[in-house]
């Protein structure tokens, strides 16, 4: 929860909840776009993640529900390296 993630593939508009009405003509969110996980839930045996996308001022413009394979969690610090 609250991890920063980047989407791995373009997300088509039919998978988005758009907050700003002027973005209604948006066809997709491009791969690499950064968002924040705001909710995690289980549906059957799969975990799903609600990701919020916001501009540089923090104003949310879209949300999407993603599976773990659709994003990469961004690391801001070097994590401890395990040695063999």
Secondary structure, DSSP 8 states (H G I E B T S, - for coil): ---EEEESS-EEGGGEEESSGGGTT--EE-TT-EEEEEEEEEETTEEEEEEEEE-TT--EEEEEEEEGGGEEE--SS-------
